[in-house]
Amino acid sequence: MSIYNIKSAVWGTVGGGDNGSTNCTTELTNYLNKRNSNTFDVNSHALGTDPAYGKQKYFSVLYEVDGLAGIFTAVSKDGEQVVLEVGK
């Protein structure tokens, strides 16, 4: 069983809506460890406050899983699943 140690996780909008960002470190850590999975849904229920509902989002995650550190970035829309690619 992998334990996800999320050092820092932030999401925000690519354009439109609130162009700020939201820290989702705790929410993402809890979500991944509860499901024991490396996928998460792009929605406000999983990651806390949505910076701009219905808009394209960016994600930036600094993580460690089973002693392997990495940086993950992605762009996605509401309702899409994102795979946290470990070791790539």
DSSP file (Angstrom, degrees, kcal/mol; ACC not computed):
  #  RESIDUE AA STRUCTURE BP1 BP2  ACC     N-H-->O    O-->H-N    N-H-->O    O-->H-N    TCO  KAPPA ALPHA  PHI   PSI    X-CA   Y-CA   Z-CA
    1    1 A M              0   0    0      0, 0.0     2,-0.3     0, 0.0    35,-0.0   0.000 360.0 360.0 360.0 125.9    0.0    0.0    0.0
    2    2 A S        -     0   0    0     34,-0.1     2,-0.6    63,-0.1    34,-0.1  -0.620 360.0-149.5 -84.3 139.4    1.5    3.4   -1.0
    3    3 A I        -     0   0    0     -2,-0.3    63,-0.9    33,-0.1     2,-0.7  -0.950  12.3-144.7-108.1 121.2    1.4    6.3    1.3
    4    4 A Y  E     -A   65   0A   0     -2,-0.6     2,-0.8    25,-0.2    61,-0.2  -0.768  12.5-170.0 -89.8 116.7    1.1    9.6   -0.5
    5    5 A N  E     -A   64   0A   0     59,-2.9    59,-1.6    -2,-0.7     2,-0.7  -0.857   8.9-163.2-106.4  94.8    3.1   12.4    1.3
    6    6 A I  E     -A   63   0A   0     -2,-0.8    57,-0.3    57,-0.2     3,-0.2  -0.705  10.1-175.4 -83.0 113.8    2.0   15.5   -0.5
    7    7 A K  E    S-     0   0A   0     55,-1.9     2,-0.3    -2,-0.7    56,-0.2   0.876  72.3  -7.9 -76.3 -39.2    4.5   18.2    0.3
    8    8 A S  E     -A   62   0A   0     54,-1.9    54,-3.0    17,-0.1     2,-0.4  -0.941  62.3-179.5-159.7 134.8    2.6   21.0   -1.5
    9    9 A A  E     +A   61   0A   0     -2,-0.3    15,-2.6    52,-0.2    16,-0.6  -0.986   8.0 171.1-141.8 130.5   -0.4   21.0   -3.8
   10   10 A V  E     -AB  60  23A   0     50,-2.2    50,-2.2    -2,-0.4     2,-0.3  -0.989   7.7-173.7-137.4 143.1   -2.0   24.0   -5.5
   11   11 A W  E     +AB  59  22A   0     11,-2.3    11,-3.6    -2,-0.4     2,-0.3  -0.982  14.1 151.6-135.1 154.0   -4.6   24.4   -8.1
   12   12 A G  E     -AB  58  21A   0     46,-1.6    46,-2.6    -2,-0.3     2,-0.3  -0.920  43.8 -72.0-161.8-178.6   -5.9   27.5  -10.0
   13   13 A T  E     -A   57   0A   0      7,-1.0    44,-0.3     5,-0.5     3,-0.1  -0.634  17.9-150.8 -92.5 147.4   -7.5   28.6  -13.2
   14   14 A V  S    S-     0   0    0     42,-2.6     2,-0.3     1,-0.3    -1,-0.1   0.850  83.9 -18.0 -77.1 -37.6   -5.8   28.8  -16.6
   15   15 A G  S    S+     0   0    0     41,-0.6    -1,-0.3     1,-0.2    41,-0.3  -0.939 108.6  28.0-167.6 146.6   -8.1   31.7  -17.6
   16   16 A G  S    S+     0   0    0     -2,-0.3    -1,-0.2     1,-0.2    -3,-0.1   0.086  90.2  40.2  83.1 161.2  -11.4   33.2  -16.6
   17   17 A G  S    S-     0   0    0      2,-0.1     2,-0.8    37,-0.0    -1,-0.2  -0.286 119.4  -6.6  64.8-150.2  -13.0   33.3  -13.2
   18   18 A D        -     0   0    0     33,-1.0    -5,-0.5     1,-0.1    -3,-0.1  -0.708  63.5-160.4 -79.2 112.0  -10.9   33.8  -10.1
   19   19 A N        +     0   0    0     -2,-0.8    -1,-0.1    -7,-0.1    33,-0.1   0.360  61.4  98.2 -79.5   8.2   -7.3   33.8  -11.5
   20   20 A G  S    S-     0   0    0     31,-0.2    -7,-1.0    -8,-0.1     2,-0.3  -0.031  71.5-117.6 -78.1-169.2   -6.0   33.1   -8.0
   21   21 A S  E     -B   12   0A   0     -9,-0.2     2,-0.4    29,-0.0    -9,-0.3  -0.902  10.7-139.2-132.8 162.4   -5.0   29.7   -6.7
   22   22 A T  E     -B   11   0A   0    -11,-3.6   -11,-2.3    -2,-0.3     2,-0.5  -0.984  17.3-130.0-125.1 128.9   -6.1   27.4   -3.9
   23   23 A N  E     +B   10   0A   0     -2,-0.4   -13,-0.3   -13,-0.2    26,-0.2  -0.657  31.4 168.7 -75.0 126.0   -3.9   25.4   -1.7
   24   24 A C     >  +     0   0    0    -15,-2.6     4,-2.7    -2,-0.5     5,-0.3  -0.012  31.8 123.1-128.4  29.1   -5.2   21.8   -1.6
   25   25 A T  H  > S+     0   0    0    -16,-0.6     4,-2.2     1,-0.2     5,-0.2   0.944  80.2  39.3 -58.7 -53.3   -2.3   20.0    0.1
   26   26 A T  H  > S+     0   0    0      1,-0.2     4,-2.5     2,-0.2     5,-0.2   0.920 116.8  50.3 -64.9 -45.2   -4.3   18.5    2.9
   27   27 A E  H  > S+     0   0    0      1,-0.2     4,-2.3     2,-0.2    -1,-0.2   0.913 113.0  45.5 -61.8 -44.3   -7.4   17.7    0.8
   28   28 A L  H  X S+     0   0    0     -4,-2.7     4,-2.5     2,-0.2     5,-0.3   0.907 112.5  51.0 -67.8 -41.4   -5.3   15.9   -1.9
   29   29 A T  H  X S+     0   0    0     -4,-2.2     4,-2.3    -5,-0.3     5,-0.2   0.947 114.0  44.1 -58.9 -49.9   -3.3   13.9    0.7
   30   30 A N  H  X S+     0   0    0     -4,-2.5     4,-2.2     1,-0.2     5,-0.2   0.903 113.7  50.9 -62.8 -42.8   -6.4   12.7    2.5
   31   31 A Y  H  X S+     0   0    0     -4,-2.3     4,-1.7    -5,-0.2    -2,-0.2   0.931 113.5  43.1 -62.8 -48.2   -8.2   11.9   -0.8
   32   32 A L  H  X>S+     0   0    0     -4,-2.5     5,-1.4     1,-0.2     4,-1.4   0.911 116.3  46.5 -67.4 -42.9   -5.4    9.8   -2.2
   33   33 A N  H  <5S+     0   0    0     -4,-2.3    -1,-0.2    -5,-0.3    -2,-0.2   0.858 110.5  53.1 -69.5 -34.5   -4.6    7.9    1.0
   34   34 A K  H  <5S+     0   0    0     -4,-2.2    -1,-0.2    -5,-0.2    -2,-0.2   0.892 119.2  34.8 -65.9 -38.9   -8.3    7.2    1.7
   35   35 A R  H  <5S-     0   0    0     -4,-1.7    -1,-0.2    -5,-0.2    -2,-0.2   0.604  97.3-138.2 -89.9 -13.0   -8.7    5.7   -1.8
   36   36 A N  T  <5 +     0   0    0     -4,-1.4     2,-0.3     1,-0.2    -3,-0.2   0.945  65.3 118.1  48.8  52.8   -5.2    4.2   -2.0
   37   37 A S  S   <S-     0   0    0     -5,-1.4    -1,-0.2    -6,-0.1    -2,-0.1  -0.940  70.5-136.8-142.5 158.9   -5.1    5.3   -5.6
   38   38 A N  S    S+     0   0    0     -2,-0.3    46,-3.8    -3,-0.1     2,-0.4   0.147  80.6  86.8-105.9  19.7   -3.1    7.7   -7.7
   39   39 A T  E     +D   83   0B   0     44,-0.2     2,-0.3    -7,-0.1    44,-0.2  -0.904  51.6 179.8-114.8 148.0   -6.2    9.2   -9.4
   40   40 A F  E     -D   82   0B   0     42,-2.3    42,-2.8    -2,-0.4     2,-0.3  -0.994  27.0-116.8-143.4 151.3   -8.3   12.1   -8.3
   41   41 A D  E     -D   81   0B   0     -2,-0.3     2,-1.4    40,-0.2    40,-0.2  -0.640  24.7-124.5 -86.6 141.6  -11.4   13.8   -9.7
   42   42 A V        +     0   0    0     38,-2.6    37,-3.2    -2,-0.3     2,-0.3  -0.701  69.3 107.0 -86.0  91.2  -11.1   17.5  -10.6
   43   43 A N  S >> S-     0   0    0     -2,-1.4     4,-1.7    35,-0.2     3,-0.7  -0.979  79.6-106.9-160.6 162.4  -14.0   18.9   -8.5
   44   44 A S  H 3> S+     0   0    0     -2,-0.3     4,-1.1     1,-0.2    -1,-0.0   0.735 112.4  63.9 -68.9 -22.3  -14.5   21.0   -5.5
   45   45 A H  H 34 S+     0   0    0      1,-0.2    -1,-0.2     2,-0.2     4,-0.1   0.863 110.4  37.6 -69.3 -33.6  -15.6   18.0   -3.4
   46   46 A A  H <4 S+     0   0    0     -3,-0.7   -15,-0.2     1,-0.1    -2,-0.2   0.850 128.2  29.1 -83.6 -36.2  -12.2   16.3   -3.7
   47   47 A L  H  < S-     0   0    0     -4,-1.7     2,-0.2     1,-0.4    -2,-0.2   0.223 102.2-114.4-118.0  14.3   -9.9   19.3   -3.5
   48   48 A G  S  < S+     0   0    0     -4,-1.1    -1,-0.4    -5,-0.1    -2,-0.1  -0.543  79.0  16.4  87.8-156.6  -11.5   22.0   -1.4
   49   49 A T  S    S-     0   0    0     -2,-0.2    -4,-0.0   -26,-0.2    -6,-0.0  -0.289  75.1-129.2 -60.7 127.7  -12.7   25.4   -2.7
   50   50 A D        -     0   0    0      1,-0.1     3,-0.4    -2,-0.1    -1,-0.1  -0.674   9.1-151.3 -78.8 121.0  -12.9   25.5   -6.5
   51   51 A P  S    S-     0   0    0      0, 0.0   -33,-1.0     0, 0.0   -31,-0.2   0.747  86.0  -0.4 -67.6 -22.5  -11.0   28.6   -7.8
   52   52 A A  S >  S-     0   0    0    -35,-0.2     3,-2.0     3,-0.1   -37,-0.1  -0.531  79.5-134.7-168.3  95.0  -13.3   28.9  -10.8
   53   53 A Y  T 3  S+     0   0    0     -3,-0.4     3,-0.1     1,-0.3   -10,-0.0  -0.239  89.1   9.5 -56.5 133.1  -16.1   26.4  -11.4
   54   54 A G  T 3  S+     0   0    0      1,-0.3    -1,-0.3   -37,-0.0     2,-0.2   0.386 103.9 112.6  81.1  -3.4  -16.4   25.1  -15.0
   55   55 A K  S <  S-     0   0    0     -3,-2.0    23,-0.3     1,-0.1    -1,-0.3  -0.601  78.6 -90.1 -99.2 161.4  -13.1   26.7  -16.1
   56   56 A Q        -     0   0    0    -41,-0.3   -42,-2.6    -2,-0.2   -41,-0.6  -0.502  48.5-157.2 -70.0 137.0   -9.9   24.9  -17.1
   57   57 A K  E     -AC  13  76A   0     19,-3.6    19,-2.1   -44,-0.3     2,-0.4  -0.796  11.4-146.1-117.0 155.5   -7.6   24.3  -14.1
   58   58 A Y  E     -AC  12  75A   0    -46,-2.6   -46,-1.6    -2,-0.3     2,-0.4  -0.911  13.2-158.0-115.0 151.9   -3.9   23.8  -13.5
   59   59 A F  E     -AC  11  74A   0     15,-2.6    15,-1.5    -2,-0.4     2,-0.4  -0.981   9.5-175.1-128.3 141.0   -2.4   21.6  -10.8
   60   60 A S  E     +AC  10  73A   0    -50,-2.2   -50,-2.2    -2,-0.4     2,-0.4  -0.968  11.8 177.2-136.1 119.9    1.1   21.7   -9.3
   61   61 A V  E     -AC   9  72A   0     11,-3.0    11,-2.9    -2,-0.4     2,-0.6  -0.985  19.6-165.5-131.4 125.7    2.0   19.0   -6.8
   62   62 A L  E     +AC   8  71A   0    -54,-3.0   -55,-1.9    -2,-0.4   -54,-1.9  -0.957  35.9 162.8-103.5 121.3    5.3   18.3   -5.0
   63   63 A Y  E     -AC   6  70A   0      7,-2.5     7,-2.1    -2,-0.6     2,-0.3  -0.834  37.7-150.2-138.4 168.3    5.0   14.8   -3.5
   64   64 A E  E     -AC   5  69A   0    -59,-1.6   -59,-2.9    -2,-0.3     2,-0.4  -0.968  16.1-179.4-140.5 129.3    6.8   11.8   -2.1
   65   65 A V  E >  S-AC   4  68A   0      3,-2.5     3,-2.3    -2,-0.3   -61,-0.2  -0.987  73.6 -18.7-131.8 122.0    5.5    8.3   -2.5
   66   66 A D  T 3  S-     0   0    0    -63,-0.9    -1,-0.1    -2,-0.4     3,-0.1   0.864 130.1 -49.6  49.8  41.4    7.3    5.3   -0.9
   67   67 A G  T 3  S+     0   0    0      1,-0.2     2,-0.6     0, 0.0    -1,-0.3   0.422 113.6 119.4  82.7  -0.9   10.4    7.3   -0.7
   68   68 A L  E <   -C   65   0A   0     -3,-2.3    -3,-2.5     2,-0.0     2,-0.2  -0.881  48.9-157.3-102.1 117.6   10.3    8.6   -4.3
   69   69 A A  E     +C   64   0A   0     -2,-0.6     2,-0.3    -5,-0.2    -5,-0.2  -0.619  23.1 148.6 -92.9 152.3   10.0   12.4   -4.7
   70   70 A G  E     -C   63   0A   0     -7,-2.1    -7,-2.5    -2,-0.2     2,-0.4  -0.989  40.6-117.7-168.1 171.2    8.6   14.1   -7.7
   71   71 A I  E     -C   62   0A   0     -2,-0.3     2,-0.4    -9,-0.2    -9,-0.2  -0.977  26.1-168.0-121.0 136.0    6.8   17.0   -9.2
   72   72 A F  E     +C   61   0A   0    -11,-2.9   -11,-3.0    -2,-0.4     2,-0.3  -0.983   7.1 177.0-125.9 134.2    3.5   16.6  -11.0
   73   73 A T  E     +C   60   0A   0     -2,-0.4     2,-0.3   -13,-0.2   -13,-0.2  -0.986   7.7 161.7-133.3 148.5    1.7   19.2  -13.2
   74   74 A A  E     -C   59   0A   0    -15,-1.5   -15,-2.6    -2,-0.3     2,-0.4  -0.986  28.5-142.3-157.6 159.2   -1.5   18.9  -15.1
   75   75 A V  E     +C   58   0A   0     -2,-0.3     2,-0.3   -17,-0.2   -17,-0.2  -0.998  37.3 148.7-125.5 133.5   -4.2   20.9  -16.8
   76   76 A S  E     -C   57   0A   0    -19,-2.1   -19,-3.6    -2,-0.4     2,-0.2  -0.945  36.5-119.0-155.7 170.7   -7.8   19.6  -16.6
   77   77 A K    >   -     0   0    0     -2,-0.3     3,-1.9   -21,-0.2   -35,-0.2  -0.742  50.1 -70.1-114.0 165.7  -11.5   20.6  -16.5
   78   78 A D  T 3  S+     0   0    0    -23,-0.3   -35,-0.2    -2,-0.2    -1,-0.1  -0.235 118.2  19.3 -53.0 137.3  -14.2   20.0  -13.9
   79   79 A G  T 3  S+     0   0    0    -37,-3.2    -1,-0.2     1,-0.3     2,-0.2   0.266  94.0 121.1  87.0 -11.3  -15.2   16.3  -13.7
   80   80 A E    <   -     0   0    0     -3,-1.9   -38,-2.6   -38,-0.3     2,-0.4  -0.550  61.9-123.1 -83.7 150.8  -12.2   14.9  -15.4
   81   81 A Q  E     -D   41   0B   0    -40,-0.2     2,-0.4    -2,-0.2   -40,-0.2  -0.759  22.0-158.0 -91.7 141.2   -9.9   12.4  -13.6
   82   82 A V  E     -D   40   0B   0    -42,-2.8   -42,-2.3    -2,-0.4     2,-0.6  -0.955   7.3-143.5-118.0 137.1   -6.3   13.2  -13.3
   83   83 A V  E     -D   39   0B   0     -2,-0.4     2,-1.0   -44,-0.2   -44,-0.2  -0.900  11.1-139.0-103.4 122.3   -3.6   10.5  -12.7
   84   84 A L        -     0   0    0    -46,-3.8     2,-0.9    -2,-0.6   -12,-0.0  -0.701  22.9-147.8 -77.6 103.2   -0.7   11.4  -10.4
   85   85 A E    >   -     0   0    0     -2,-1.0     3,-0.8     2,-0.0     2,-0.4  -0.655  10.8-154.0 -83.8 107.3    2.1    9.9  -12.4
   86   86 A V  T 3  S+     0   0    0     -2,-0.9   -17,-0.1     1,-0.2   -16,-0.1  -0.655  71.4   4.1 -85.5 130.5    4.7    8.7   -9.9
   87   87 A G  T 3         0   0    0     -2,-0.4    -1,-0.2   -19,-0.1   -18,-0.0   0.665 360.0 360.0  76.9  17.9    8.3    8.5  -11.0
   88   88 A K    <         0   0    0     -3,-0.8    -2,-0.1   -17,-0.1    -1,-0.1   0.409 360.0 360.0-106.3 360.0    7.8   10.0  -14.5
